[in-house]
């Protein structure tokens, strides 16, 4: 899942070298934190959060194949 989020985010931003993706396993499920440059934050979130919601939907669909619960946090 971490690689999927990283690939999607790198296609959206101007500074792909500043992307940091981390995974944490918790009782709620897998939490993926996406950190991008401040100037790229709007590109990852999108108008009214549409791109962020699309990223979460794609990751959720990929996780459902493995019967996992995944939460994507954009920092």
PDB file of N, CA, C and O in Angstrom:
ATOM      1  N   UNK A   1       0.811  -1.193   0.000  1.00  0.00           N
ATOM      2  CA  UNK A   1       0.000   0.000   0.000  1.00  0.00           C
ATOM      3  C   UNK A   1       0.862   1.267   0.000  1.00  0.00           C
ATOM      4  O   UNK A   1       0.529   2.260  -0.647  1.00  0.00           O
ATOM      5  N   UNK A   2       1.953   1.213   0.725  1.00  0.00           N
ATOM      6  CA  UNK A   2       2.849   2.365   0.816  1.00  0.00           C
ATOM      7  C   UNK A   2       3.352   2.768  -0.575  1.00  0.00           C
ATOM      8  O   UNK A   2       3.396   3.952  -0.908  1.00  0.00           O
ATOM      9  N   UNK A   3       3.726   1.785  -1.369  1.00  0.00           N
ATOM     10  CA  UNK A   3       4.241   2.053  -2.707  1.00  0.00           C
ATOM     11  C   UNK A   3       3.164   2.658  -3.605  1.00  0.00           C
ATOM     12  O   UNK A   3       3.454   3.531  -4.423  1.00  0.00           O
ATOM     13  N   UNK A   4       1.940   2.203  -3.457  1.00  0.00           N
ATOM     14  CA  UNK A   4       0.832   2.723  -4.252  1.00  0.00           C
ATOM     15  C   UNK A   4       0.608   4.207  -3.977  1.00  0.00           C
ATOM     16  O   UNK A   4       0.451   4.994  -4.911  1.00  0.00           O
ATOM     17  N   UNK A   5       0.592   4.590  -2.718  1.00  0.00           N
ATOM     18  CA  UNK A   5       0.407   5.992  -2.344  1.00  0.00           C
ATOM     19  C   UNK A   5       1.572   6.827  -2.871  1.00  0.00           C
ATOM     20  O   UNK A   5       1.373   7.939  -3.359  1.00  0.00           O
ATOM     21  N   UNK A   6       2.776   6.294  -2.774  1.00  0.00           N
ATOM     22  CA  UNK A   6       3.965   7.024  -3.228  1.00  0.00           C
ATOM     23  C   UNK A   6       3.926   7.251  -4.739  1.00  0.00           C
ATOM     24  O   UNK A   6       4.248   8.344  -5.205  1.00  0.00           O
ATOM     25  N   UNK A   7       3.542   6.250  -5.498  1.00  0.00           N
ATOM     26  CA  UNK A   7       3.477   6.378  -6.959  1.00  0.00           C
ATOM     27  C   UNK A   7       2.428   7.405  -7.368  1.00  0.00           C
ATOM     28  O   UNK A   7       2.677   8.230  -8.247  1.00  0.00           O
ATOM     29  N   UNK A   8       1.272   7.362  -6.745  1.00  0.00           N
ATOM     30  CA  UNK A   8       0.209   8.316  -7.070  1.00  0.00           C
ATOM     31  C   UNK A   8       0.648   9.733  -6.736  1.00  0.00           C
ATOM     32  O   UNK A   8       0.476  10.644  -7.546  1.00  0.00           O
ATOM     33  N   UNK A   9       1.209   9.926  -5.557  1.00  0.00           N
ATOM     34  CA  UNK A   9       1.603  11.266  -5.117  1.00  0.00           C
ATOM     35  C   UNK A   9       2.711  11.842  -5.989  1.00  0.00           C
ATOM     36  O   UNK A   9       2.699  13.039  -6.277  1.00  0.00           O
ATOM     37  N   UNK A  10       3.659  11.030  -6.414  1.00  0.00           N
ATOM     38  CA  UNK A  10       4.767  11.528  -7.230  1.00  0.00           C
ATOM     39  C   UNK A  10       4.278  12.058  -8.574  1.00  0.00           C
ATOM     40  O   UNK A  10       4.902  12.948  -9.152  1.00  0.00           O
ATOM     41  N   UNK A  11       3.183  11.527  -9.068  1.00  0.00           N
ATOM     42  CA  UNK A  11       2.643  11.997 -10.344  1.00  0.00           C
ATOM     43  C   UNK A  11       1.924  13.335 -10.212  1.00  0.00           C
ATOM     44  O   UNK A  11       1.709  14.020 -11.212  1.00  0.00           O
ATOM     45  N   UNK A  12       1.554  13.712  -9.008  1.00  0.00           N
ATOM     46  CA  UNK A  12       0.763  14.919  -8.791  1.00  0.00           C
ATOM     47  C   UNK A  12       1.581  16.160  -8.455  1.00  0.00           C
ATOM     48  O   UNK A  12       1.138  17.276  -8.726  1.00  0.00           O
ATOM     49  N   UNK A  13       2.754  15.990  -7.875  1.00  0.00           N
ATOM     50  CA  UNK A  13       3.481  17.118  -7.284  1.00  0.00           C
ATOM     51  C   UNK A  13       4.608  17.637  -8.180  1.00  0.00           C
ATOM     52  O   UNK A  13       5.018  16.978  -9.135  1.00  0.00           O
ATOM     53  N   UNK A  14       5.099  18.839  -7.847  1.00  0.00           N
ATOM     54  CA  UNK A  14       6.235  19.432  -8.551  1.00  0.00           C
ATOM     55  C   UNK A  14       7.571  18.996  -7.955  1.00  0.00           C
ATOM     56  O   UNK A  14       8.596  19.016  -8.637  1.00  0.00           O
ATOM     57  N   UNK A  15       7.557  18.602  -6.679  1.00  0.00           N
ATOM     58  CA  UNK A  15       8.787  18.208  -5.982  1.00  0.00           C
ATOM     59  C   UNK A  15       8.660  16.763  -5.473  1.00  0.00           C
ATOM     60  O   UNK A  15       8.477  16.545  -4.275  1.00  0.00           O
ATOM     61  N   UNK A  16       8.755  15.773  -6.381  1.00  0.00           N
ATOM     62  CA  UNK A  16       8.575  14.373  -5.952  1.00  0.00           C
ATOM     63  C   UNK A  16       9.663  13.873  -5.007  1.00  0.00           C
ATOM     64  O   UNK A  16       9.456  12.894  -4.291  1.00  0.00           O
ATOM     65  N   UNK A  17      10.818  14.533  -4.998  1.00  0.00           N
ATOM     66  CA  UNK A  17      11.903  14.087  -4.111  1.00  0.00           C
ATOM     67  C   UNK A  17      11.607  14.392  -2.650  1.00  0.00           C
ATOM     68  O   UNK A  17      12.262  13.839  -1.766  1.00  0.00           O
ATOM     69  N   UNK A  18      10.639  15.256  -2.375  1.00  0.00           N
ATOM     70  CA  UNK A  18      10.304  15.617  -0.994  1.00  0.00           C
ATOM     71  C   UNK A  18       9.151  14.786  -0.418  1.00  0.00           C
ATOM     72  O   UNK A  18       8.694  15.054   0.693  1.00  0.00           O
ATOM     73  N   UNK A  19       8.689  13.802  -1.149  1.00  0.00           N
ATOM     74  CA  UNK A  19       7.593  12.954  -0.667  1.00  0.00           C
ATOM     75  C   UNK A  19       8.143  11.919   0.310  1.00  0.00           C
ATOM     76  O   UNK A  19       9.136  11.245   0.035  1.00  0.00           O
ATOM     77  N   UNK A  20       7.477  11.812   1.450  1.00  0.00           N
ATOM     78  CA  UNK A  20       7.824  10.798   2.450  1.00  0.00           C
ATOM     79  C   UNK A  20       6.536  10.062   2.823  1.00  0.00           C
ATOM     80  O   UNK A  20       5.553  10.676   3.237  1.00  0.00           O
ATOM     81  N   UNK A  21       6.559   8.741   2.669  1.00  0.00           N
ATOM     82  CA  UNK A  21       5.394   7.923   3.005  1.00  0.00           C
ATOM     83  C   UNK A  21       5.803   6.950   4.096  1.00  0.00           C
ATOM     84  O   UNK A  21       6.788   6.224   3.959  1.00  0.00           O
ATOM     85  N   UNK A  22       5.030   6.941   5.192  1.00  0.00           N
ATOM     86  CA  UNK A  22       5.322   6.028   6.292  1.00  0.00           C
ATOM     87  C   UNK A  22       4.090   5.187   6.601  1.00  0.00           C
ATOM     88  O   UNK A  22       2.957   5.618   6.389  1.00  0.00           O
ATOM     89  N   UNK A  23       4.330   3.989   7.103  1.00  0.00           N
ATOM     90  CA  UNK A  23       3.250   3.069   7.481  1.00  0.00           C
ATOM     91  C   UNK A  23       3.338   2.771   8.969  1.00  0.00           C
ATOM     92  O   UNK A  23       4.425   2.610   9.525  1.00  0.00           O
ATOM     93  N   UNK A  24       2.170   2.700   9.603  1.00  0.00           N
ATOM     94  CA  UNK A  24       2.100   2.289  11.012  1.00  0.00           C
ATOM     95  C   UNK A  24       0.953   1.297  11.157  1.00  0.00           C
ATOM     96  O   UNK A  24      -0.152   1.531  10.668  1.00  0.00           O
ATOM     97  N   UNK A  25       1.221   0.215  11.818  1.00  0.00           N
ATOM     98  CA  UNK A  25       0.186  -0.783  12.093  1.00  0.00           C
ATOM     99  C   UNK A  25      -0.421  -0.481  13.459  1.00  0.00           C
ATOM    100  O   UNK A  25       0.301  -0.404  14.453  1.00  0.00           O
ATOM    101  N   UNK A  26      -1.738  -0.309  13.518  1.00  0.00           N
ATOM    102  CA  UNK A  26      -2.431  -0.039  14.773  1.00  0.00           C
ATOM    103  C   UNK A  26      -3.585  -1.014  14.932  1.00  0.00           C
ATOM    104  O   UNK A  26      -3.827  -1.861  14.073  1.00  0.00           O
ATOM    105  N   UNK A  27      -4.289  -0.879  16.040  1.00  0.00           N
ATOM    106  CA  UNK A  27      -5.451  -1.727  16.279  1.00  0.00           C
ATOM    107  C   UNK A  27      -6.572  -1.429  15.277  1.00  0.00           C
ATOM    108  O   UNK A  27      -7.352  -2.315  14.929  1.00  0.00           O
ATOM    109  N   UNK A  28      -6.644  -0.180  14.819  1.00  0.00           N
ATOM    110  CA  UNK A  28      -7.666   0.211  13.842  1.00  0.00           C
ATOM    111  C   UNK A  28      -7.355  -0.292  12.444  1.00  0.00           C
ATOM    112  O   UNK A  28      -8.259  -0.433  11.621  1.00  0.00           O
ATOM    113  N   UNK A  29      -6.105  -0.560  12.171  1.00  0.00           N
ATOM    114  CA  UNK A  29      -5.682  -0.995  10.847  1.00  0.00           C
ATOM    115  C   UNK A  29      -4.357  -0.366  10.486  1.00  0.00           C
ATOM    116  O   UNK A  29      -3.595   0.045  11.361  1.00  0.00           O
ATOM    117  N   UNK A  30      -4.087  -0.291   9.219  1.00  0.00           N
ATOM    118  CA  UNK A  30      -2.837   0.263   8.716  1.00  0.00           C
ATOM    119  C   UNK A  30      -3.034   1.755   8.453  1.00  0.00           C
ATOM    120  O   UNK A  30      -3.965   2.148   7.751  1.00  0.00           O
ATOM    121  N   UNK A  31      -2.163   2.574   9.012  1.00  0.00           N
ATOM    122  CA  UNK A  31      -2.216   4.018   8.793  1.00  0.00           C
ATOM    123  C   UNK A  31      -1.043   4.398   7.900  1.00  0.00           C
ATOM    124  O   UNK A  31       0.113   4.127   8.226  1.00  0.00           O
ATOM    125  N   UNK A  32      -1.350   5.025   6.776  1.00  0.00           N
ATOM    126  CA  UNK A  32      -0.329   5.491   5.850  1.00  0.00           C
ATOM    127  C   UNK A  32      -0.301   7.007   5.917  1.00  0.00           C
ATOM    128  O   UNK A  32      -1.310   7.667   5.667  1.00  0.00           O
ATOM    129  N   UNK A  33       0.861   7.559   6.258  1.00  0.00           N
ATOM    130  CA  UNK A  33       1.019   9.014   6.345  1.00  0.00           C
ATOM    131  C   UNK A  33       1.792   9.496   5.137  1.00  0.00           C
ATOM    132  O   UNK A  33       2.876   8.995   4.838  1.00  0.00           O
ATOM    133  N   UNK A  34       1.228  10.472   4.443  1.00  0.00           N
ATOM    134  CA  UNK A  34       1.843  11.050   3.257  1.00  0.00           C
ATOM    135  C   UNK A  34       2.279  12.464   3.580  1.00  0.00           C
ATOM    136  O   UNK A  34       1.450  13.317   3.898  1.00  0.00           O
ATOM    137  N   UNK A  35       3.581  12.718   3.500  1.00  0.00           N
ATOM    138  CA  UNK A  35       4.134  14.053   3.731  1.00  0.00           C
ATOM    139  C   UNK A  35       4.649  14.588   2.404  1.00  0.00           C
ATOM    140  O   UNK A  35       5.429  13.925   1.720  1.00  0.00           O
ATOM    141  N   UNK A  36       4.209  15.795   2.042  1.00  0.00           N
ATOM    142  CA  UNK A  36       4.657  16.443   0.808  1.00  0.00           C
ATOM    143  C   UNK A  36       5.153  17.845   1.135  1.00  0.00           C
ATOM    144  O   UNK A  36       4.936  18.348   2.237  1.00  0.00           O
ATOM    145  N   UNK A  37       5.815  18.467   0.180  1.00  0.00           N
ATOM    146  CA  UNK A  37       6.280  19.844   0.358  1.00  0.00           C
ATOM    147  C   UNK A  37       5.070  20.760   0.533  1.00  0.00           C
ATOM    148  O   UNK A  37       3.996  20.496  -0.008  1.00  0.00           O
ATOM    149  N   UNK A  38       5.256  21.831   1.290  1.00  0.00           N
ATOM    150  CA  UNK A  38       4.159  22.763   1.563  1.00  0.00           C
ATOM    151  C   UNK A  38       3.577  23.327   0.274  1.00  0.00           C
ATOM    152  O   UNK A  38       2.365  23.518   0.171  1.00  0.00           O
ATOM    153  N   UNK A  39       4.427  23.594  -0.706  1.00  0.00           N
ATOM    154  CA  UNK A  39       3.949  24.164  -1.966  1.00  0.00           C
ATOM    155  C   UNK A  39       3.127  23.166  -2.787  1.00  0.00           C
ATOM    156  O   UNK A  39       2.366  23.574  -3.664  1.00  0.00           O
ATOM    157  N   UNK A  40       3.268  21.872  -2.515  1.00  0.00           N
ATOM    158  CA  UNK A  40       2.530  20.833  -3.242  1.00  0.00           C
ATOM    159  C   UNK A  40       1.275  20.372  -2.519  1.00  0.00           C
ATOM    160  O   UNK A  40       0.543  19.527  -3.034  1.00  0.00           O
ATOM    161  N   UNK A  41       1.017  20.908  -1.341  1.00  0.00           N
ATOM    162  CA  UNK A  41      -0.106  20.441  -0.534  1.00  0.00           C
ATOM    163  C   UNK A  41      -1.441  20.597  -1.284  1.00  0.00           C
ATOM    164  O   UNK A  41      -2.271  19.689  -1.258  1.00  0.00           O
ATOM    165  N   UNK A  42      -1.644  21.717  -1.937  1.00  0.00           N
ATOM    166  CA  UNK A  42      -2.894  21.952  -2.652  1.00  0.00           C
ATOM    167  C   UNK A  42      -3.098  20.990  -3.808  1.00  0.00           C
ATOM    168  O   UNK A  42      -4.230  20.626  -4.123  1.00  0.00           O
ATOM    169  N   UNK A  43      -2.019  20.580  -4.434  1.00  0.00           N
ATOM    170  CA  UNK A  43      -2.120  19.645  -5.558  1.00  0.00           C
ATOM    171  C   UNK A  43      -2.517  18.253  -5.099  1.00  0.00           C
ATOM    172  O   UNK A  43      -3.198  17.523  -5.819  1.00  0.00           O
ATOM    173  N   UNK A  44      -2.092  17.892  -3.909  1.00  0.00           N
ATOM    174  CA  UNK A  44      -2.416  16.564  -3.387  1.00  0.00           C
ATOM    175  C   UNK A  44      -3.832  16.537  -2.804  1.00  0.00           C
ATOM    176  O   UNK A  44      -4.522  15.521  -2.883  1.00  0.00           O
ATOM    177  N   UNK A  45      -4.253  17.648  -2.226  1.00  0.00           N
ATOM    178  CA  UNK A  45      -5.594  17.699  -1.637  1.00  0.00           C
ATOM    179  C   UNK A  45      -6.653  17.984  -2.701  1.00  0.00           C
ATOM    180  O   UNK A  45      -7.702  17.339  -2.713  1.00  0.00           O
ATOM    181  N   UNK A  46      -6.397  18.927  -3.581  1.00  0.00           N
ATOM    182  CA  UNK A  46      -7.343  19.253  -4.640  1.00  0.00           C
ATOM    183  C   UNK A  46      -8.471  20.139  -4.144  1.00  0.00           C
ATOM    184  O   UNK A  46      -8.612  20.383  -2.946  1.00  0.00           O
ATOM    185  N   UNK A  47      -9.269  20.615  -5.088  1.00  0.00           N
ATOM    186  CA  UNK A  47     -10.405  21.462  -4.729  1.00  0.00           C
ATOM    187  C   UNK A  47     -11.421  20.643  -3.949  1.00  0.00           C
ATOM    188  O   UNK A  47     -11.847  19.570  -4.376  1.00  0.00           O
ATOM    189  N   UNK A  48     -11.791  21.172  -2.805  1.00  0.00           N
ATOM    190  CA  UNK A  48     -12.754  20.538  -1.895  1.00  0.00           C
ATOM    191  C   UNK A  48     -12.345  19.112  -1.521  1.00  0.00           C
ATOM    192  O   UNK A  48     -13.197  18.287  -1.190  1.00  0.00           O
ATOM    193  N   UNK A  49     -11.031  18.823  -1.573  1.00  0.00           N
ATOM    194  CA  UNK A  49     -10.528  17.520  -1.147  1.00  0.00           C
ATOM    195  C   UNK A  49     -10.792  16.385  -2.110  1.00  0.00           C
ATOM    196  O   UNK A  49     -10.720  15.219  -1.723  1.00  0.00           O
ATOM    197  N   UNK A  50     -11.095  16.700  -3.356  1.00  0.00           N
ATOM    198  CA  UNK A  50     -11.454  15.652  -4.316  1.00  0.00           C
ATOM    199  C   UNK A  50     -10.311  14.713  -4.631  1.00  0.00           C
ATOM    200  O   UNK A  50     -10.513  13.502  -4.719  1.00  0.00           O
ATOM    201  N   UNK A  51      -9.109  15.250  -4.803  1.00  0.00           N
ATOM    202  CA  UNK A  51      -7.969  14.386  -5.127  1.00  0.00           C
ATOM    203  C   UNK A  51      -7.594  13.535  -3.918  1.00  0.00           C
ATOM    204  O   UNK A  51      -7.281  12.354  -4.062  1.00  0.00           O
ATOM    205  N   UNK A  52      -7.625  14.128  -2.735  1.00  0.00           N
ATOM    206  CA  UNK A  52      -7.332  13.365  -1.513  1.00  0.00           C
ATOM    207  C   UNK A  52      -8.340  12.222  -1.349  1.00  0.00           C
ATOM    208  O   UNK A  52      -7.960  11.105  -0.997  1.00  0.00           O
ATOM    209  N   UNK A  53      -9.602  12.496  -1.598  1.00  0.00           N
ATOM    210  CA  UNK A  53     -10.623  11.450  -1.494  1.00  0.00           C
ATOM    211  C   UNK A  53     -10.422  10.376  -2.555  1.00  0.00           C
ATOM    212  O   UNK A  53     -10.662   9.197  -2.294  1.00  0.00           O
ATOM    213  N   UNK A  54      -9.985  10.770  -3.747  1.00  0.00           N
ATOM    214  CA  UNK A  54      -9.719   9.792  -4.802  1.00  0.00           C
ATOM    215  C   UNK A  54      -8.554   8.882  -4.422  1.00  0.00           C
ATOM    216  O   UNK A  54      -8.604   7.673  -4.647  1.00  0.00           O
ATOM    217  N   UNK A  55      -7.503   9.469  -3.843  1.00  0.00           N
ATOM    218  CA  UNK A  55      -6.363   8.660  -3.387  1.00  0.00           C
ATOM    219  C   UNK A  55      -6.831   7.667  -2.334  1.00  0.00           C
ATOM    220  O   UNK A  55      -6.482   6.487  -2.385  1.00  0.00           O
ATOM    221  N   UNK A  56      -7.613   8.143  -1.390  1.00  0.00           N
ATOM    222  CA  UNK A  56      -8.121   7.250  -0.332  1.00  0.00           C
ATOM    223  C   UNK A  56      -8.988   6.139  -0.908  1.00  0.00           C
ATOM    224  O   UNK A  56      -8.922   5.001  -0.443  1.00  0.00           O
ATOM    225  N   UNK A  57      -9.795   6.453  -1.910  1.00  0.00           N
ATOM    226  CA  UNK A  57     -10.666   5.444  -2.531  1.00  0.00           C
ATOM    227  C   UNK A  57      -9.859   4.366  -3.240  1.00  0.00           C
ATOM    228  O   UNK A  57     -10.167   3.180  -3.129  1.00  0.00           O
ATOM    229  N   UNK A  58      -8.826   4.777  -3.970  1.00  0.00           N
ATOM    230  CA  UNK A  58      -7.992   3.804  -4.680  1.00  0.00           C
ATOM    231  C   UNK A  58      -7.273   2.898  -3.692  1.00  0.00           C
ATOM    232  O   UNK A  58      -7.218   1.684  -3.890  1.00  0.00           O
ATOM    233  N   UNK A  59      -6.724   3.473  -2.636  1.00  0.00           N
ATOM    234  CA  UNK A  59      -6.013   2.675  -1.638  1.00  0.00           C
ATOM    235  C   UNK A  59      -6.980   1.741  -0.904  1.00  0.00           C
ATOM    236  O   UNK A  59      -6.647   0.591  -0.619  1.00  0.00           O
ATOM    237  N   UNK A  60      -8.165   2.241  -0.605  1.00  0.00           N
ATOM    238  CA  UNK A  60      -9.165   1.409   0.072  1.00  0.00           C
ATOM    239  C   UNK A  60      -9.579   0.225  -0.801  1.00  0.00           C
ATOM    240  O   UNK A  60      -9.769  -0.885  -0.303  1.00  0.00           O
ATOM    241  N   UNK A  61      -9.717   0.469  -2.100  1.00  0.00           N
ATOM    242  CA  UNK A  61     -10.069  -0.616  -3.019  1.00  0.00           C
ATOM    243  C   UNK A  61      -8.957  -1.655  -3.096  1.00  0.00           C
ATOM    244  O   UNK A  61      -9.228  -2.855  -3.113  1.00  0.00           O
ATOM    245  N   UNK A  62      -7.704  -1.199  -3.142  1.00  0.00           N
ATOM    246  CA  UNK A  62      -6.578  -2.128  -3.177  1.00  0.00           C
ATOM    247  C   UNK A  62      -6.475  -2.909  -1.871  1.00  0.00           C
ATOM    248  O   UNK A  62      -6.127  -4.090  -1.876  1.00  0.00           O
ATOM    249  N   UNK A  63      -6.775  -2.253  -0.758  1.00  0.00           N
ATOM    250  CA  UNK A  63      -6.692  -2.918   0.544  1.00  0.00           C
ATOM    251  C   UNK A  63      -7.812  -3.934   0.727  1.00  0.00           C
ATOM    252  O   UNK A  63      -7.634  -4.926   1.435  1.00  0.00           O
ATOM    253  N   UNK A  64      -8.950  -3.705   0.107  1.00  0.00           N
ATOM    254  CA  UNK A  64     -10.069  -4.629   0.274  1.00  0.00           C
ATOM    255  C   UNK A  64      -9.759  -6.003  -0.329  1.00  0.00           C
ATOM    256  O   UNK A  64     -10.314  -7.012   0.107  1.00  0.00           O
ATOM    257  N   UNK A  65      -8.879  -6.040  -1.324  1.00  0.00           N
ATOM    258  CA  UNK A  65      -8.474  -7.332  -1.886  1.00  0.00           C
ATOM    259  C   UNK A  65      -7.721  -8.165  -0.861  1.00  0.00           C
ATOM    260  O   UNK A  65      -7.768  -9.395  -0.892  1.00  0.00           O
ATOM    261  N   UNK A  66      -7.026  -7.488   0.048  1.00  0.00           N
ATOM    262  CA  UNK A  66      -6.234  -8.168   1.072  1.00  0.00           C
ATOM    263  C   UNK A  66      -6.957  -8.212   2.411  1.00  0.00           C
ATOM    264  O   UNK A  66      -6.373  -8.613   3.418  1.00  0.00           O
ATOM    265  N   UNK A  67      -8.217  -7.804   2.430  1.00  0.00           N
ATOM    266  CA  UNK A  67      -9.028  -7.754   3.653  1.00  0.00           C
ATOM    267  C   UNK A  67      -8.352  -6.962   4.760  1.00  0.00           C
ATOM    268  O   UNK A  67      -8.285  -7.409   5.906  1.00  0.00           O
ATOM    269  N   UNK A  68      -7.850  -5.778   4.408  1.00  0.00           N
ATOM    270  CA  UNK A  68      -7.213  -4.893   5.373  1.00  0.00           C
ATOM    271  C   UNK A  68      -7.970  -3.582   5.419  1.00  0.00           C
ATOM    272  O   UNK A  68      -8.628  -3.196   4.453  1.00  0.00           O
ATOM    273  N   UNK A  69      -7.873  -2.905   6.543  1.00  0.00           N
ATOM    274  CA  UNK A  69      -8.415  -1.558   6.667  1.00  0.00           C
ATOM    275  C   UNK A  69      -7.239  -0.590   6.628  1.00  0.00           C
ATOM    276  O   UNK A  69      -6.289  -0.725   7.400  1.00  0.00           O
ATOM    277  N   UNK A  70      -7.308   0.388   5.722  1.00  0.00           N
ATOM    278  CA  UNK A  70      -6.208   1.333   5.534  1.00  0.00           C
ATOM    279  C   UNK A  70      -6.752   2.747   5.673  1.00  0.00           C
ATOM    280  O   UNK A  70      -7.806   3.083   5.133  1.00  0.00           O
ATOM    281  N   UNK A  71      -6.006   3.567   6.409  1.00  0.00           N
ATOM    282  CA  UNK A  71      -6.331   4.989   6.589  1.00  0.00           C
ATOM    283  C   UNK A  71      -5.183   5.779   5.994  1.00  0.00           C
ATOM    284  O   UNK A  71      -4.021   5.537   6.323  1.00  0.00           O
ATOM    285  N   UNK A  72      -5.504   6.731   5.114  1.00  0.00           N
ATOM    286  CA  UNK A  72      -4.474   7.589   4.496  1.00  0.00           C
ATOM    287  C   UNK A  72      -4.578   8.975   5.105  1.00  0.00           C
ATOM    288  O   UNK A  72      -5.608   9.638   4.989  1.00  0.00           O
ATOM    289  N   UNK A  73      -3.500   9.410   5.757  1.00  0.00           N
ATOM    290  CA  UNK A  73      -3.408  10.761   6.329  1.00  0.00           C
ATOM    291  C   UNK A  73      -2.444  11.573   5.492  1.00  0.00           C
ATOM    292  O   UNK A  73      -1.330  11.132   5.208  1.00  0.00           O
ATOM    293  N   UNK A  74      -2.874  12.763   5.098  1.00  0.00           N
ATOM    294  CA  UNK A  74      -2.006  13.673   4.353  1.00  0.00           C
ATOM    295  C   UNK A  74      -1.524  14.742   5.305  1.00  0.00           C
ATOM    296  O   UNK A  74      -2.317  15.492   5.874  1.00  0.00           O
ATOM    297  N   UNK A  75      -0.199  14.807   5.475  1.00  0.00           N
ATOM    298  CA  UNK A  75       0.397  15.734   6.436  1.00  0.00           C
ATOM    299  C   UNK A  75       0.950  16.933   5.697  1.00  0.00           C
ATOM    300  O   UNK A  75       1.499  17.842   6.319  1.00  0.00           O
TER     301      UNK A  75
END
